[in-house]
Amino acid sequence: MNSYLRKTLVMLPALPILGTGASFFLIAGQGTDPFTSFQQGISLRTGLSVGTASLLMNILILVFFFFYKRKLIGLGAIICTFGIGPCIDLSSSILHQLFPGPQPPYMIVLFMVAGLIFKVVGLSYYLPVGAGIQPLDMVATELGHLVKKSYGVGLTIFYLILLLGAFLL
């Protein structure tokens, strides 16, 4: 129990950092990672926020893996499922208040660089904790196993599916 508590406390700062990274990409308006792009598509079609779409997608993946391969669900999956979406919404709200309206091109580039830095720092904070994988990685891992290839191949397949879905939305 003490180990779980320690991992949780170490992992929690990664969520707002990752959410802020996604929000910087969203405010730049030049594209995001395929998972966030798919969530943007859901957001545009339903009127839900990107963070709420993220929360719902992660819950669906978590529920699927609860029945399909429960051993992949760890503390990290649960924390990411319920934490990333609200962090995206909160940081997006703050960034839109700080930087209202259209931005000049140099600011868009700065937003993209900031988004990349935040994402890298957030992942470097989250991954070494070893608290389990986030829902996106569960899908990528399983797709890799299904085609008898690596996680990277599974992630590429999942990203292609998400990109197609994002374009359709």
matplotlib code that plots the C-alpha trace (Angstrom):
import matplotlib.pyplot as plt

x = [0.0, 2.8, 4.4, 1.1, 0.8, 4.4, 3.9, 0.7, 2.3, 5.2, 3.0, 0.4, 2.5, 2.8, -0.9, -1.1, 2.2, 0.9, -2.4, -0.7, 1.4, -1.7, -3.3, -0.3, -0.7, -4.5, -4.0, -1.4, -4.0, -1.5, -2.3, -1.8, -0.9, -3.4, -5.1, -5.8, -6.8, -9.4, -10.6, -10.8, -12.9, -15.3, -15.3, -16.2, -19.0, -20.5, -19.9, -18.0, -14.7, -11.5, -10.8, -14.2, -13.7, -10.3, -11.9, -14.7, -12.2, -9.9, -12.9, -14.0, -10.5, -10.2, -13.6, -12.7, -9.4, -11.1, -12.9, -10.3, -7.0, -7.3, -3.7, -2.7, -4.7, -2.5, -2.5, -1.1, -4.0, -6.6, -4.8, -4.3, -7.9, -9.5, -6.8, -5.6, -8.9, -9.7, -6.1, -6.4, -9.6, -8.2, -4.9, -6.8, -9.0, -6.1, -4.1, -7.1, -7.5, -3.8, -3.6, -7.0, -7.7, -5.6, -1.8, 1.1, 3.1, 6.0, 3.6, 2.2, 5.7, 6.4, 3.2, 4.2, 7.7, 6.2, 3.7, 6.6, 8.6, 5.7, 4.8, 8.4, 8.8, 5.4, 6.3, 9.7, 8.1, 5.4, 7.1, 9.9, 7.5, 6.4, 2.8, 1.4, 0.6, -2.0, -5.0, -3.5, -0.5, -2.7, -4.3, -0.9, 0.6, -2.2, -2.2, 1.5, 0.9, -2.0, 0.2, 3.2, 5.2, 6.6, 4.8, 6.0, 4.2, 1.1, 1.3, 1.7, -1.4, -3.4, -2.3, -3.3, -6.7, -7.1, -5.9, -8.5, -11.1, -10.0, -10.3, -13.7, -14.9]
y = [0.0, 2.4, 1.7, 2.6, 5.8, 6.8, 6.0, 8.0, 11.0, 10.9, 10.4, 13.1, 16.1, 14.5, 14.9, 18.7, 18.8, 16.4, 18.2, 21.6, 20.1, 19.0, 22.4, 24.2, 22.2, 22.8, 26.6, 26.6, 25.2, 23.4, 19.9, 17.5, 13.9, 11.4, 10.6, 14.2, 14.9, 12.1, 13.7, 17.1, 15.5, 14.1, 17.5, 19.3, 16.8, 16.6, 19.9, 18.2, 19.7, 18.0, 17.0, 15.4, 13.6, 12.4, 11.2, 9.3, 7.7, 6.6, 5.2, 3.2, 1.8, 1.0, -0.8, -2.8, -3.9, -4.7, -7.4, -8.3, -8.2, -6.9, -7.5, -4.4, -2.2, -0.7, 2.4, 4.5, 3.5, 4.5, 7.8, 8.7, 7.7, 10.1, 12.8, 13.8, 15.0, 17.4, 18.7, 19.4, 21.3, 23.3, 24.2, 25.0, 27.4, 29.1, 29.4, 30.8, 33.5, 34.3, 34.3, 35.4, 35.8, 35.0, 34.8, 35.9, 33.2, 33.4, 32.7, 29.7, 28.3, 29.1, 27.3, 24.2, 24.2, 24.6, 21.8, 19.5, 20.4, 19.9, 16.5, 15.3, 16.5, 15.0, 11.6, 11.6, 12.2, 9.5, 6.6, 5.9, 5.5, 2.1, 2.5, 0.9, 2.1, 4.6, 3.4, 4.6, 2.3, -0.6, -0.5, -0.1, -2.9, -5.3, -4.3, -5.1, -8.5, -9.2, -8.6, -10.3, -7.1, -4.5, -1.9, 0.7, -1.1, -1.4, 2.3, 3.1, 1.0, 2.7, 6.1, 5.4, 4.3, 7.4, 9.7, 8.2, 8.7, 12.3, 13.1, 11.5, 13.4]
z = [0.0, 0.9, -2.5, -4.3, -2.3, -3.1, -6.8, -6.9, -5.2, -7.6, -10.7, -10.0, -11.1, -14.5, -15.2, -15.3, -17.1, -19.8, -19.9, -20.4, -23.2, -25.0, -24.4, -25.9, -29.0, -29.1, -28.7, -31.4, -33.8, -36.0, -35.1, -32.2, -31.6, -33.2, -29.9, -29.1, -32.8, -32.5, -29.3, -31.0, -33.7, -31.0, -29.4, -32.6, -33.4, -29.9, -28.3, -25.5, -24.4, -25.6, -22.0, -21.6, -24.8, -23.5, -20.3, -22.1, -24.5, -21.7, -19.7, -22.7, -23.2, -19.5, -19.4, -22.5, -20.9, -17.6, -19.5, -22.1, -20.3, -16.8, -16.0, -18.1, -15.8, -13.1, -10.9, -13.7, -16.1, -13.5, -12.6, -16.3, -17.2, -14.7, -14.5, -18.0, -19.4, -16.5, -16.7, -20.4, -19.8, -16.9, -18.7, -21.9, -20.0, -18.4, -21.7, -23.5, -20.8, -20.9, -24.7, -26.1, -29.8, -32.8, -32.2, -34.4, -36.1, -33.7, -30.8, -32.6, -32.9, -29.2, -28.3, -30.3, -28.7, -25.2, -25.9, -26.9, -23.8, -21.5, -23.1, -22.8, -19.2, -18.3, -19.9, -18.3, -15.0, -15.5, -17.2, -14.7, -11.8, -13.1, -12.1, -15.2, -18.7, -19.8, -21.8, -25.1, -24.5, -23.6, -27.1, -28.7, -26.8, -27.6, -31.3, -31.4, -29.8, -32.3, -35.3, -33.6, -33.8, -31.3, -29.3, -31.9, -34.7, -32.5, -31.8, -35.4, -36.3, -33.6, -34.6, -38.2, -37.1, -34.9, -37.7, -40.1, -37.4, -36.8, -40.5, -40.7, -37.6]

ax = plt.figure().add_subplot(projection="3d")
ax.plot(x, y, z, "-o")
ax.set_aspect("equal")
plt.show()
